[in-house]
Amino acid sequence: MSAKSSLTIDARPEPVSLIPARTAVIVVDLQNGYASPGGYRDLNGRDISEAPRVIDNTIQIILTGRAAGMTIAFLQNGWDPELREAGGEGSPNWHKSNPLRLMRERPELTGKILTRGTWDYALVDDLKPTAEDLVVGKPRYSGFRGTDLEGLLRERDIKTLVFTGIATNVCVESTLRDAYFREFFCLLIEDATQQAGPPFVQEATVYNVENFLGWVTGTATFCQAMEPRKPNHTAS
C-alpha cells in the first residue's frame, strides 16, 4: 500500500478515512512512571495491571503505522529537576497534579518520579523510538501545552492523529481535545489505552470521543485496515 493512498478504518460512530503519510500515532505517556512496577503510579497505589495490554497493543499500532508510512510521536509527561516547569502554588497544576502532590507528601521521592533524566520519566523498555520518530516532553496533561508538538506535526503535513496511552481520561483525552480544537481528525484506539480511576471513566472518555471529538476503534481493526490490498484473481 502506498503511503499516499487513502484507506478507511472501521470505527464508531462511522468509518473514517485517512492518508498514512498525513497521519501520526500519538503515544501518550507510556513511561515507567505510569506503566511499570515501581513507577510513580505503582508507588501511588494505582492499578497498573492493564499496562502490559496497553503496551502490547500500542507496539502493534506503532509497527503497523510505521510500516504504512505514518509518523510516530512519543509524549513524555514530567518536569525539570528543579520543578520550575511544574508551576508553583499559583498554578492549578501544582495543586491537581498527583505526582507533584506525592512528592510533597513523600519528599524522599522528589527528583525521582517523572523527572527528566530518571528511570521513572523514561519510556518503557519495549518502546524503541527511531531517529525518524518524534519524542516530545510535556509539562501538563495536554501534549500541546507548552510544547512544539503542533509545529512538528504541521511540518509533516499531518492531518489525522491516532491515540494510544495512559491515562485515557486525563492526558490522552486532554491531548485529543486540544488536537480537535486545532482541526486535527482524532482516532482513539480504545484497547490501547487505560484510564486513571474506575472503569466508568474509560467509558466516559470513549463516549465523549465517539460522540463529540472524533472516532473510536480497536487495535485489531486498525491493523487489519493497514494490510496491503490483494488483487482479485479470476479463473481463466
ABEGO torsion letter per residue (X at the ends): XBAABBBBBBBOABBBBBBAAABBBBBBGBBAAAABBGBAAAAAGBBAAAAAAAAAAAAAAAAAAAAAGBBBBBBBBEBBAAGAAAEBAABAAAAABAAAAAAAABAAABGABGBBGBAAABBBAABBBBAABBBBBBABABAABGBAAAAAAAAAGBABBBBBEOBAABAAAAAAAAAAAAGBBBBBBAAABBBBEBAAAAAAAAAAAAAAAEBBBBAAAAAAAABBBBBBBBBX
